[in-house]
Amino acid sequence: MIQARIPTEPAIAIVGATGAVGEELLTLLAERAFPARSVRLFASARSAGKTLRALGRDVTIEPLAPGCFAGTNIAFFSASSAISKEWAPQAVASGAWVIDKSSAFRMDQRYTLAIPEVNGAELDALRVPTIIAVPNCSTIIALMAVSPLHHHAGVARMVVSTYQAASGAGAAAMAELAQQAGDWSAGQPLQTPIFGRQYIFNLFSHDSAIGADGQN
């Protein structure tokens, strides 16, 4: 099993610790009393030097820098795809197992795209530190329900429509939603720098940009 190749009390790093996903990850690790020997938090230069509470200790946020993953056993990436593409391979080169929440490596055949409850056996087959890509949240939820049906009866085709929350666009989008709620209640004009339109009490088509690989 992959756990046998990671120390019982690993040294962990979280990239994007000040973002919405990073903050939720810190909450989940604390709830599970994750047995980390040490915790390092990385974020943008503007957040460097600030302190966050992480697994019962105060941790100073650091900027990413060459060699910053030395001694790390597990690196969680919860920042942008660009950050993951640049820094995740460096973390692996330093000996860390990388769990990447961005879309950077989801369609890269060199890496495992994993939902433990669905294809956890693929994780058990990994032998050396590598990047483990995490699917989109909608994909995880859908496949955890559909996978047992597929194994029992076979699913030939799925048509999926998803309705995404503001949180999917990060902390700035959630702040915009909260701001719009207050402005709407007060009868004030709505500010729309993130989505370009009213988001509060609204539903609209929103597609991410399609990259050169045809994925979004």
N, CA, C and O of each residue as an XYZ file, in Angstrom:
864
protein
N       0.837     -1.200      0.000
C       0.000      0.000      0.000
C       0.868      1.245      0.000
O       2.001      1.221      0.481
N       0.332      2.341     -0.544
C       1.099      3.575     -0.646
C       1.483      4.111      0.725
O       2.523      4.753      0.870
N       0.641      3.852      1.745
C       0.947      4.337      3.093
C       2.261      3.774      3.608
O       2.951      4.424      4.394
N       2.610      2.571      3.170
C       3.840      1.938      3.638
C       5.075      2.661      3.132
O       6.169      2.458      3.661
N       4.918      3.508      2.107
C       6.054      4.221      1.546
C       6.129      5.664      2.033
O       6.941      6.448      1.542
N       5.280      6.013      2.998
C       5.266      7.350      3.585
C       5.402      7.199      5.095
O       4.757      6.323      5.672
N       6.216      8.019      5.756
C       6.358      7.912      7.214
C       5.022      8.004      7.934
O       4.092      8.651      7.455
N       4.933      7.355      9.083
C       3.705      7.387      9.877
C       3.332      8.810     10.267
O       2.153      9.162     10.306
N       4.336      9.623     10.553
C       4.120     11.037     10.843
C       4.892     11.849      9.803
O       6.033     12.243     10.044
N       4.272     12.100      8.649
C       4.989     12.737      7.550
C       5.166     14.241      7.735
O       4.421     14.891      8.467
N       6.162     14.761      7.059
C       6.328     16.208      6.936
C       5.487     16.641      5.743
O       5.676     16.131      4.639
N       4.565     17.570      5.947
C       3.660     17.954      4.870
C       3.846     19.422      4.500
O       4.311     20.233      5.300
N       3.472     19.733      3.274
C       3.472     21.110      2.785
C       2.150     21.363      2.088
O       1.607     20.469      1.439
N       1.631     22.569      2.217
C       0.392     22.953      1.544
C       0.678     24.192      0.709
O       1.056     25.236      1.240
N       0.496     24.072     -0.588
C       0.695     25.185     -1.507
C      -0.671     25.796     -1.813
O      -1.596     25.093     -2.219
N      -0.789     27.097     -1.615
C      -2.087     27.751     -1.747
C      -2.846     27.730     -0.439
O      -4.073     27.632     -0.426
N      -2.120     27.823      0.658
C      -2.723     27.659      1.986
C      -3.714     28.752      2.345
O      -4.587     28.534      3.186
N      -3.601     29.929      1.725
C      -4.493     31.034      2.081
C      -5.742     31.096      1.211
O      -6.621     31.922      1.458
N      -5.835     30.239      0.196
C      -7.007     30.232     -0.670
C      -8.167     29.463     -0.063
O      -8.033     28.857      1.001
N      -9.304     29.490     -0.744
C     -10.502     28.822     -0.232
C     -10.278     27.322     -0.058
O     -10.678     26.748      0.955
N      -9.642     26.687     -1.040
C      -9.400     25.245     -0.955
C      -8.347     24.942      0.103
O      -8.486     23.983      0.862
N      -7.302     25.750      0.157
C      -6.266     25.544      1.158
C      -6.792     25.661      2.573
O      -6.435     24.867      3.443
N      -7.642     26.655      2.806
C      -8.222     26.826      4.138
C      -9.100     25.638      4.515
O      -9.075     25.179      5.657
N      -9.880     25.140      3.551
C     -10.729     23.976      3.827
C      -9.875     22.735      4.080
O     -10.209     21.912      4.932
N      -8.785     22.601      3.349
C      -7.883     21.476      3.567
C      -7.315     21.504      4.979
O      -7.239     20.468      5.638
N      -6.917     22.680      5.447
C      -6.404     22.802      6.812
C      -7.461     22.394      7.833
O      -7.153     21.745      8.833
N      -8.712     22.780      7.572
C      -9.804     22.407      8.472
C      -9.988     20.893      8.513
O     -10.145     20.312      9.587
N      -9.968     20.258      7.348
C     -10.162     18.808      7.281
C      -9.009     18.053      7.939
O      -9.230     17.062      8.635
N      -7.794     18.515      7.722
C      -6.650     17.859      8.354
C      -6.742     17.954      9.872
O      -6.409     17.004     10.582
N      -7.196     19.108     10.368
C      -7.350     19.279     11.819
C      -8.456     18.380     12.355
O      -8.300     17.768     13.412
N      -9.582     18.295     11.629
C     -10.693     17.454     12.075
C     -10.283     15.991     12.155
O     -10.758     15.254     13.020
N      -9.410     15.575     11.263
C      -8.963     14.178     11.241
C      -7.740     13.944     12.127
O      -7.221     12.830     12.206
N      -7.288     15.008     12.790
C      -6.079     14.912     13.625
C      -4.948     14.264     12.834
O      -4.302     13.326     13.302
N      -4.720     14.776     11.636
C      -3.700     14.216     10.749
C      -2.338     14.261     11.449
O      -1.920     15.324     11.908
N      -1.649     13.131     11.535
C      -0.430     13.043     12.354
C       0.816     13.579     11.659
O       1.767     12.830     11.437
N       0.826     14.847     11.317
C       1.978     15.421     10.634
C       3.105     15.730     11.614
O       2.878     16.288     12.687
N       4.306     15.361     11.229
C       5.477     15.697     12.042
C       5.777     17.195     11.963
O       6.183     17.818     12.944
N       5.568     17.751     10.774
C       5.789     19.181     10.572
C       4.877     19.669      9.461
O       4.431     18.886      8.622
N       4.602     20.962      9.458
C       3.720     21.566      8.460
C       4.390     22.822      7.919
O       4.852     23.673      8.679
N       4.435     22.925      6.597
C       4.905     24.152      5.962
C       3.798     24.664      5.058
O       3.165     23.889      4.342
N       3.567     25.955      5.091
C       2.506     26.586      4.316
C       3.117     27.539      3.299
O       3.972     28.360      3.631
N       2.662     27.416      2.054
C       3.164     28.269      0.984
C       2.009     29.024      0.335
O       0.916     28.485      0.162
N       2.265     30.261     -0.014
C       1.273     31.086     -0.700
C       2.019     32.162     -1.482
O       3.242     32.119     -1.610
N       1.268     33.122     -1.999
C       1.886     34.175     -2.800
C       2.780     35.061     -1.941
O       2.712     35.036     -0.712
N       3.609     35.836     -2.607
C       4.554     36.701     -1.896
C       3.842     37.691     -0.987
O       4.369     38.060      0.062
N       2.634     38.128     -1.385
C       1.928     39.107     -0.552
C       1.444     38.510      0.770
O       1.168     39.245      1.718
N       1.340     37.189      0.835
C       0.925     36.532      2.084
C       2.106     36.059      2.917
O       1.939     35.684      4.077
N       3.299     36.075      2.331
C       4.486     35.585      3.036
C       4.712     36.378      4.321
O       4.594     37.603      4.343
N       5.033     35.659      5.373
C       5.281     36.295      6.665
C       4.081     36.304      7.585
O       4.223     36.473      8.796
N       2.889     36.123      7.014
C       1.690     36.034      7.844
C       1.656     34.667      8.533
O       2.376     33.747      8.146
N       0.825     34.551      9.539
C       0.746     33.307     10.307
C      -0.645     32.701     10.216
O      -1.651     33.403     10.321
N      -0.691     31.383     10.018
C      -1.944     30.639     10.026
C      -1.859     29.530     11.068
O      -0.780     29.018     11.367
N      -3.017     29.170     11.612
C      -3.097     28.040     12.533
C      -3.217     26.764     11.713
O      -4.110     26.642     10.875
N      -2.329     25.825     11.951
C      -2.331     24.583     11.182
C      -2.005     23.417     12.092
O      -0.903     23.336     12.635
N      -2.957     22.512     12.260
C      -2.782     21.311     13.077
C      -2.245     21.644     14.464
O      -1.298     21.024     14.948
N      -2.870     22.631     15.087
C      -2.544     22.961     16.468
C      -1.296     23.780     16.670
O      -0.828     23.933     17.799
N      -0.752     24.308     15.599
C       0.459     25.116     15.734
C       0.358     26.356     14.850
O      -0.359     26.348     13.849
N       1.060     27.403     15.211
C       1.126     28.608     14.392
C       2.243     28.438     13.374
O       3.392     28.172     13.729
N       1.886     28.598     12.100
C       2.851     28.368     11.025
C       2.981     29.633     10.184
O       1.977     30.201      9.754
N       4.189     30.066      9.954
C       4.446     31.245      9.131
C       4.398     30.870      7.655
O       5.018     29.895      7.232
N       3.664     31.645      6.885
C       3.522     31.384      5.453
C       4.811     31.764      4.730
O       5.412     32.804      4.997
N       5.215     30.900      3.813
C       6.438     31.117      3.048
C       6.118     31.286      1.563
O       5.100     30.781      1.090
N       6.971     31.987      0.828
C       6.838     32.007     -0.628
C       7.518     30.777     -1.215
O       8.445     30.231     -0.617
N       7.065     30.347     -2.370
C       7.723     29.234     -3.046
C       9.108     29.671     -3.517
O       9.293     30.791     -3.993
N      10.063     28.779     -3.376
C      11.435     29.082     -3.769
C      12.145     27.778     -4.099
O      11.763     26.727     -3.584
N      13.167     27.820     -4.943
C      13.905     26.595     -5.266
C      14.383     25.889     -4.003
O      14.943     26.510     -3.099
N      14.150     24.579     -3.959
C      14.575     23.785     -2.816
C      13.637     23.815     -1.629
O      13.937     23.226     -0.590
N      12.490     24.501     -1.764
C      11.608     24.667     -0.602
C      10.922     23.375     -0.165
O      10.386     23.310      0.942
N      10.928     22.344     -1.014
C      10.258     21.095     -0.649
C      11.214     20.049     -0.072
O      10.816     18.906      0.152
N      12.444     20.422      0.166
C      13.404     19.476      0.740
C      12.892     18.960      2.081
O      12.495     19.740      2.946
N      12.906     17.643      2.243
C      12.448     17.037      3.488
C      10.955     16.844      3.593
O      10.468     16.353      4.611
N      10.206     17.222      2.554
C       8.750     17.078      2.561
C       8.355     15.686      2.076
O       8.884     15.201      1.076
N       7.430     15.050      2.779
C       6.922     13.737      2.373
C       5.667     13.831      1.520
O       5.514     13.087      0.551
N       4.762     14.750      1.878
C       3.516     14.935      1.129
C       3.327     16.424      0.871
O       3.397     17.231      1.798
N       3.089     16.789     -0.384
C       2.815     18.181     -0.741
C       1.420     18.272     -1.345
O       1.144     17.673     -2.384
N       0.557     19.017     -0.694
C      -0.788     19.259     -1.205
C      -0.768     20.551     -2.022
O      -0.340     21.593     -1.526
N      -1.225     20.485     -3.260
C      -1.290     21.671     -4.107
C      -2.745     22.088     -4.282
O      -3.554     21.338     -4.827
N      -3.067     23.285     -3.817
C      -4.436     23.799     -3.933
C      -4.403     25.219     -4.478
O      -5.170     26.082     -4.049
N      -3.505     25.447     -5.426
C      -3.370     26.758     -6.054
C      -3.783     26.642     -7.526
O      -4.567     25.761     -7.879
N      -3.270     27.507     -8.370
C      -3.646     27.505     -9.780
C      -2.919     26.405    -10.549
O      -1.945     25.826    -10.068
N      -3.418     26.132    -11.760
C      -2.765     25.144    -12.616
C      -1.347     25.574    -12.963
O      -0.437     24.748    -13.038
N      -1.168     26.873    -13.173
C       0.164     27.373    -13.520
C       1.159     27.100    -12.398
O       2.294     26.696    -12.650
N       0.729     27.320    -11.162
C       1.596     27.042    -10.016
C       1.919     25.556     -9.941
O       3.068     25.175     -9.716
N       0.904     24.718    -10.131
C       1.131     23.272    -10.066
C       2.096     22.807    -11.152
O       2.987     21.998    -10.890
N       1.921     23.314    -12.364
C       2.790     22.892    -13.462
C       4.249     23.259    -13.202
O       5.159     22.521    -13.579
N       4.461     24.399    -12.560
C       5.828     24.839    -12.305
C       6.456     24.147    -11.100
O       7.626     23.766    -11.139
N       5.673     23.985    -10.021
C       6.263     23.576     -8.747
C       6.025     22.121     -8.353
O       6.825     21.559     -7.605
N       4.953     21.495     -8.833
C       4.700     20.103     -8.452
C       5.831     19.167     -8.883
O       6.248     18.325     -8.088
N       6.345     19.282    -10.118
C       7.478     18.416    -10.487
C       8.703     18.652     -9.606
O       9.465     17.721     -9.344
N       8.897     19.887     -9.149
C      10.025     20.169     -8.259
C       9.825     19.490     -6.901
O      10.779     19.010     -6.289
N       8.579     19.457     -6.445
C       8.293     18.778     -5.177
C       8.583     17.287     -5.292
O       9.174     16.692     -4.391
N       8.167     16.688     -6.403
C       8.433     15.261     -6.620
C       9.939     15.009     -6.690
O      10.437     14.030     -6.133
N      10.654     15.891     -7.372
C      12.109     15.741     -7.483
C      12.788     15.807     -6.120
O      13.874     15.260     -5.932
N      12.137     16.484     -5.167
C      12.671     16.577     -3.805
C      12.281     15.380     -2.947
O      12.689     15.277     -1.791
N      11.480     14.467     -3.527
C      11.099     13.262     -2.796
C       9.714     13.286     -2.193
O       9.383     12.428     -1.375
N       8.891     14.258     -2.583
C       7.543     14.372     -2.017
C       6.502     13.715     -2.917
O       6.600     13.758     -4.144
N       5.509     13.109     -2.282
C       4.302     12.692     -2.992
C       3.425     13.933     -3.133
O       3.179     14.632     -2.150
N       2.960     14.209     -4.333
C       2.157     15.406     -4.592
C       0.705     15.023     -4.819
O       0.405     14.145     -5.628
N      -0.191     15.682     -4.105
C      -1.629     15.551     -4.335
C      -2.089     16.891     -4.877
O      -2.096     17.893     -4.162
N      -2.474     16.902     -6.146
C      -2.751     18.161     -6.842
C      -4.233     18.349     -7.113
O      -4.860     17.528     -7.784
N      -4.796     19.444     -6.584
C      -6.218     19.728     -6.740
C      -6.534     20.524     -7.996
O      -7.706     20.693     -8.333
N      -5.525     21.015     -8.693
C      -5.783     21.820     -9.884
C      -6.074     20.913    -11.081
O      -6.072     19.688    -10.962
N      -6.322     21.533    -12.226
C      -6.577     20.760    -13.446
C      -5.295     20.471    -14.222
O      -5.350     19.901    -15.312
N      -4.149     20.853    -13.679
C      -2.894     20.803    -14.431
C      -2.556     19.425    -14.984
O      -2.072     19.318    -16.111
N      -2.800     18.373    -14.218
C      -2.338     17.036    -14.610
C      -3.475     16.034    -14.793
O      -3.227     14.837    -14.936
N      -4.712     16.509    -14.790
C      -5.847     15.582    -14.850
C      -5.871     14.758    -16.129
O      -6.251     13.587    -16.102
N      -5.475     15.348    -17.240
C      -5.513     14.630    -18.508
C      -4.129     14.164    -18.948
O      -3.946     13.737    -20.088
N      -3.170     14.246    -18.055
C      -1.803     13.820    -18.350
C      -1.677     12.331    -18.037
O      -1.770     11.921    -16.880
N      -1.468     11.539    -19.060
C      -1.450     10.085    -18.910
C      -0.284      9.572    -18.068
O      -0.252      8.397    -17.703
N       0.669     10.444    -17.760
C       1.803     10.005    -16.931
C       1.421      9.868    -15.463
O       2.143      9.245    -14.685
N       0.280     10.453    -15.085
C      -0.066     10.508    -13.669
C      -1.437      9.888    -13.412
O      -2.301      9.863    -14.288
N      -1.612      9.396    -12.206
C      -2.872      8.777    -11.812
C      -3.891      9.851    -11.458
O      -3.613     10.752    -10.668
N      -5.070      9.743    -12.052
C      -6.213     10.594    -11.705
C      -7.056      9.775    -10.741
O      -7.674      8.788    -11.139
N      -7.084     10.176     -9.479
C      -7.553      9.250     -8.451
C      -8.741      9.740     -7.648
O      -8.797     10.887     -7.204
N      -9.691      8.829     -7.475
C     -10.736      8.928     -6.458
C     -10.570      7.651     -5.632
O     -10.934      6.577     -6.111
N     -10.040      7.728     -4.422
C      -9.710      6.505     -3.673
C     -10.845      5.496     -3.599
O     -10.609      4.290     -3.666
N     -12.089      5.984     -3.460
C     -13.226      5.065     -3.344
C     -13.568      4.394     -4.668
O     -14.316      3.417     -4.692
N     -13.025      4.911     -5.774
C     -13.342      4.375     -7.096
C     -12.172      3.577     -7.672
O     -12.351      2.440     -8.108
N     -10.994      4.161     -7.673
C      -9.832      3.478     -8.266
C      -8.623      3.501     -7.334
O      -7.490      3.701     -7.773
N      -8.878      3.297     -6.059
C      -7.806      3.312     -5.070
C      -6.722      2.287     -5.316
O      -5.586      2.475     -4.881
N      -7.049      1.202     -6.008
C      -6.044      0.168     -6.284
C      -4.894      0.725     -7.113
O      -3.763      0.250     -7.008
N      -5.180      1.729     -7.937
C      -4.117      2.339     -8.732
C      -3.120      3.069     -7.839
O      -1.931      3.126     -8.153
N      -3.593      3.622     -6.740
C      -2.691      4.279     -5.801
C      -1.789      3.258     -5.127
O      -0.606      3.518     -4.907
N      -2.343      2.100     -4.801
C      -1.555      1.054     -4.148
C      -0.420      0.559     -5.042
O       0.580      0.030     -4.558
N      -0.591      0.739     -6.353
C       0.422      0.251     -7.290
C       1.594      1.214     -7.441
O       2.621      0.844     -8.011
N       1.464      2.435     -6.946
C       2.539      3.421     -7.077
C       3.702      3.052     -6.167
O       3.499      2.644     -5.023
N       4.909      3.195     -6.674
C       6.082      2.759     -5.923
C       7.006      3.898     -5.498
O       7.689      3.793     -4.480
N       7.031      4.966     -6.256
C       7.936      6.080     -5.944
C       7.135      7.376     -5.949
O       6.075      7.440     -6.572
N       7.623      8.413     -5.264
C       6.899      9.687     -5.234
C       6.548     10.176     -6.634
O       7.366     10.120     -7.552
N       5.337     10.649     -6.776
C       4.836     11.109     -8.060
C       3.712     12.101     -7.817
O       3.414     12.441     -6.672
N       3.091     12.561     -8.883
C       1.943     13.463     -8.792
C       0.668     12.642     -8.870
O       0.504     11.820     -9.772
N      -0.227     12.864     -7.931
C      -1.555     12.251     -7.952
C      -2.551     13.369     -8.223
O      -2.707     14.283     -7.414
N      -3.220     13.291     -9.361
C      -4.168     14.331     -9.751
C      -5.540     14.047     -9.146
O      -5.961     12.894     -9.047
N      -6.223     15.100     -8.748
C      -7.556     14.988     -8.154
C      -8.581     15.503     -9.162
O      -8.413     16.607     -9.681
N      -9.637     14.740     -9.455
C     -10.644     15.199    -10.413
C     -11.411     16.421     -9.913
O     -11.318     16.805     -8.747
N     -12.158     17.010    -10.817
C     -13.078     18.087    -10.463
C     -14.102     17.583     -9.447
O     -14.457     16.405     -9.447
N     -14.570     18.478     -8.586
C     -15.491     18.071     -7.519
C     -16.757     17.412     -8.065
O     -17.248     16.444     -7.484
N     -17.285     17.923     -9.172
C     -18.501     17.334     -9.746
C     -18.247     15.904    -10.218
O     -19.103     15.030    -10.082
N     -17.070     15.686    -10.769
C     -16.702     14.349    -11.228
C     -16.607     13.376    -10.060
O     -17.085     12.244    -10.146
N     -15.987     13.822     -8.963
C     -15.852     12.961     -7.789
C     -17.217     12.535     -7.275
O     -17.461     11.349     -7.050
N     -18.105     13.503     -7.089
C     -19.431     13.210     -6.547
C     -20.198     12.264     -7.465
O     -20.810     11.301     -7.003
N     -20.161     12.545     -8.769
C     -20.913     11.725     -9.720
C     -20.390     10.290     -9.756
O     -21.173      9.341     -9.720
N     -19.078     10.133     -9.827
C     -18.523      8.788     -9.980
C     -18.624      7.955     -8.719
O     -18.700      6.729     -8.801
N     -18.627      8.583     -7.559
C     -18.810      7.795     -6.339
C     -20.195      7.162     -6.305
O     -20.384      6.107     -5.699
N     -21.164      7.803     -6.954
C     -22.508      7.225     -7.031
C     -22.635      6.239     -8.188
O     -23.276      5.197     -8.059
N     -22.018      6.578     -9.322
C     -22.203      5.780    -10.532
C     -21.279      4.562    -10.578
O     -21.636      3.542    -11.166
N     -20.109      4.655     -9.969
C     -19.141      3.555    -10.053
C     -19.712      2.205     -9.605
O     -19.520      1.215    -10.311
N     -20.406      2.122     -8.463
C     -20.989      0.821     -8.082
C     -22.001      0.312     -9.109
O     -22.082     -0.890     -9.360
N     -22.769      1.223     -9.698
C     -23.730      0.818    -10.726
C     -23.004      0.292    -11.958
O     -23.427     -0.685    -12.575
N     -21.906      0.956    -12.303
C     -21.139      0.528    -13.473
C     -20.554     -0.868    -13.263
O     -20.589     -1.703    -14.167
N     -20.020     -1.117    -12.075
C     -19.443     -2.434    -11.801
C     -20.515     -3.521    -11.776
O     -20.243     -4.674    -12.112
N     -21.724     -3.156    -11.379
C     -22.800     -4.148    -11.277
C     -23.477     -4.403    -12.617
O     -23.736     -5.549    -12.983
N     -23.761     -3.325    -13.346
C     -24.565     -3.491    -14.555
C     -23.909     -2.946    -15.816
O     -24.297     -3.320    -16.923
N     -22.922     -2.068    -15.665
C     -22.292     -1.468    -16.839
C     -23.005     -0.200    -17.268
O     -24.192     -0.234    -17.592
N     -22.302      0.903    -17.272
C     -22.862      2.180    -17.719
C     -22.206      2.518    -19.047
O     -20.988      2.678    -19.119
N     -23.005      2.627    -20.091
C     -22.471      2.866    -21.430
C     -22.250      4.342    -21.711
O     -21.345      4.705    -22.462
N     -23.082      5.204    -21.107
C     -23.002      6.629    -21.439
C     -23.599      7.446    -20.311
O     -24.590      7.046    -19.700
N     -22.990      8.597    -20.034
C     -23.512      9.513    -19.024
C     -23.669     10.902    -19.632
O     -22.795     11.370    -20.362
N     -24.772     11.547    -19.331
C     -24.977     12.954    -19.686
C     -25.095     13.708    -18.375
O     -26.024     13.471    -17.603
N     -24.170     14.605    -18.119
C     -24.098     15.274    -16.823
C     -24.195     16.783    -16.996
O     -23.456     17.373    -17.785
N     -25.095     17.396    -16.268
C     -25.186     18.856    -16.199
C     -24.819     19.265    -14.780
O     -25.381     18.738    -13.820
N     -23.897     20.185    -14.638
C     -23.464     20.602    -13.307
C     -23.819     22.062    -13.063
O     -23.843     22.877    -13.986
N     -24.090     22.368    -11.825
C     -24.413     23.730    -11.401
C     -23.380     24.126    -10.353
O     -23.405     23.650     -9.218
N     -22.481     25.001    -10.757
C     -21.309     25.298     -9.949
C     -21.561     26.443     -8.972
O     -22.268     27.402     -9.280
N     -20.972     26.319     -7.799
C     -21.091     27.350     -6.773
C     -20.017     28.416     -6.961
O     -19.035     28.206     -7.672
N     -20.219     29.557     -6.315
C     -19.226     30.632     -6.360
C     -17.889     30.150     -5.827
O     -16.839     30.612     -6.273
N     -17.921     29.226     -4.876
C     -16.683     28.748     -4.259
C     -15.751     28.100     -5.269
O     -14.541     28.044     -5.052
N     -16.310     27.608     -6.381
C     -15.475     26.991     -7.398
C     -14.508     27.961     -8.042
O     -13.501     27.552     -8.621
N     -14.812     29.247     -7.941
C     -13.932     30.271     -8.508
C     -13.041     30.903     -7.456
O     -12.321     31.859     -7.745
N     -13.082     30.379     -6.233
C     -12.154     30.841     -5.210
C     -12.702     31.880     -4.258
O     -13.870     32.265     -4.315
N     -11.813     32.323     -3.376
C     -12.203     33.239     -2.298
C     -12.723     34.565     -2.827
O     -13.663     35.128     -2.266
N     -12.122     35.075     -3.905
C     -12.560     36.367     -4.445
C     -13.997     36.292     -4.945
O     -14.767     37.237     -4.774
N     -14.360     35.168     -5.564
C     -15.729     34.996     -6.053
C     -16.719     34.898     -4.901
O     -17.826     35.428     -4.992
N     -16.335     34.230     -3.821
C     -17.220     34.144     -2.657
C     -17.398     35.512     -2.007
O     -18.482     35.843     -1.526
N     -16.328     36.303     -1.997
C     -16.433     37.659     -1.458
C     -17.358     38.504     -2.322
O     -18.133     39.312     -1.808
N     -17.275     38.314     -3.646
C     -18.165     39.048     -4.541
C     -19.622     38.649     -4.303
O     -20.509     39.502     -4.306
N     -19.867     37.361     -4.097
C     -21.225     36.900     -3.823
C     -21.763     37.532     -2.545
O     -22.909     37.980     -2.508
N     -20.945     37.569     -1.499
C     -21.370     38.184     -0.240
C     -21.626     39.674     -0.419
O     -22.587     40.219      0.125
N     -20.758     40.329     -1.190
C     -20.936     41.759     -1.448
C     -22.227     42.013     -2.208
O     -22.965     42.946     -1.893
N     -22.500     41.178     -3.214
C     -23.729     41.338     -3.988
C     -24.964     41.123     -3.125
O     -25.975     41.802     -3.304
N     -24.885     40.179     -2.186
C     -26.030     39.938     -1.303
C     -26.356     41.190     -0.498
O     -27.520     41.569     -0.366
N     -25.307     41.836      0.044
C     -25.528     43.057      0.810
C     -26.025     44.195     -0.051
O     -26.945     44.914      0.339
N     -25.423     44.369     -1.226
C     -25.824     45.459     -2.118
C     -27.240     45.246     -2.637
O     -28.017     46.196     -2.734
N     -27.578     44.001     -2.971
C     -28.924     43.712     -3.480
C     -29.967     44.021     -2.407
O     -31.006     44.615     -2.697
N     -29.686     43.617     -1.167
C     -30.626     43.865     -0.071
C     -30.812     45.352      0.186
O     -31.888     45.791      0.591
N     -29.753     46.127     -0.054
C     -29.810     47.575      0.184
C     -30.265     48.351     -1.039
O     -30.353     49.578     -1.001
N     -30.555     47.640     -2.129
C     -30.997     48.314     -3.344
C     -29.887     49.066     -4.042
O     -30.145     50.021     -4.775
N     -28.644     48.645     -3.820
C     -27.496     49.312     -4.420
C     -27.061     48.591     -5.702
O     -27.335     47.402     -5.866
N     -26.385     49.306     -6.608
C     -25.861     48.657     -7.817
C     -24.896     47.530     -7.440
O     -24.149     47.640     -6.467
N     -24.920     46.468     -8.203
C     -24.080     45.313     -7.902
C     -22.709     45.441     -8.563
O     -22.594     45.846     -9.720
N     -21.678     45.088     -7.805
C     -20.323     45.058     -8.343
C     -20.060     43.669     -8.927
O     -20.339     42.658     -8.282
N     -19.519     43.620    -10.154
C     -19.369     42.326    -10.831
C     -17.976     42.122    -11.445
O     -17.885     41.729    -12.608
N     -16.905     42.371    -10.713
C     -15.571     42.235    -11.323
C     -15.172     40.794    -11.641
O     -14.364     40.571    -12.542
N     -15.716     39.820    -10.927
C     -15.297     38.429    -11.135
C     -16.076     37.766    -12.264
O     -15.480     37.263    -13.217
N     -17.405     37.761    -12.164
C     -18.238     37.067    -13.143
C     -18.798     37.980    -14.229
O     -19.301     37.502    -15.246
N     -18.713     39.293    -14.015
C     -19.194     40.214    -15.034
C     -20.699     40.338    -15.110
O     -21.224     40.910    -16.065
N     -21.402     39.813    -14.123
C     -22.863     39.892    -14.113
C     -23.364     39.589    -12.701
O     -22.594     39.188    -11.828
N     -24.667     39.788    -12.492
C     -25.255     39.460    -11.194
C     -25.114     37.966    -10.935
O     -25.463     37.134    -11.773
N     -24.593     37.649     -9.753
C     -24.445     36.252     -9.369
C     -25.455     35.872     -8.300
O     -25.968     34.753     -8.296
N     -25.742     36.797     -7.395
C     -26.690     36.521     -6.323
C     -28.082     36.264     -6.908
O     -28.552     37.034     -7.746
N     -28.734     35.202     -6.479
C     -30.078     34.838     -6.938
C     -30.138     34.711     -8.458
O     -31.113     35.129     -9.083
N     -29.103     34.137     -9.044
C     -29.060     34.060    -10.497
C     -28.435     32.737    -10.930
O     -27.708     32.098    -10.170
N     -28.731     32.344    -12.154
C     -28.169     31.139    -12.752
C     -27.816     31.484    -14.185
O     -28.659     31.984    -14.930
N     -26.582     31.224    -14.577
C     -26.183     31.572    -15.938
C     -25.124     30.595    -16.427
O     -24.454     29.930    -15.637
N     -24.989     30.525    -17.743
C     -24.003     29.635    -18.339
C     -22.620     30.247    -18.175
O     -22.403     31.412    -18.511
N     -21.692     29.461    -17.662
C     -20.325     29.951    -17.468
C     -19.369     28.815    -17.764
O     -19.350     27.809    -17.054
N     -18.580     28.975    -18.807
C     -17.615     27.947    -19.192
C     -16.202     28.463    -18.987
O     -15.894     29.606    -19.324
N     -15.350     27.620    -18.435
C     -13.946     27.975    -18.295
C     -13.297     28.026    -19.674
O     -13.769     27.394    -20.620
N     -12.229     28.771    -19.773
C     -11.503     28.852    -21.037
C     -10.977     27.471    -21.422
O     -10.554     26.701    -20.560
N     -11.005     27.166    -22.704
C     -10.514     25.888    -23.206
C      -9.040     26.031    -23.554
O      -8.662     26.914    -24.324
N      -8.219     25.174    -22.993
C      -6.784     25.243    -23.213
C      -6.365     24.632    -24.527
O      -7.191     24.111    -25.276
N      -5.058     24.698    -24.807
C      -4.520     24.180    -26.060
C      -4.734     22.678    -26.198
O      -4.751     22.143    -27.306
N      -4.899     21.995    -25.050
C      -5.110     20.545    -25.083
C      -6.572     20.166    -25.275
O      -6.918     18.984    -25.283
N      -7.442     21.189    -25.433
C      -8.860     20.921    -25.640
C      -9.647     20.724    -24.375
O     -10.848     20.460    -24.428
N      -8.988     20.848    -23.215
C      -9.658     20.659    -21.929
C      -9.940     22.012    -21.276
O      -9.294     23.016    -21.579
N     -10.940     22.010    -20.355
C     -11.203     23.238    -19.594
C     -11.413     22.891    -18.133
O     -11.649     23.780    -17.315
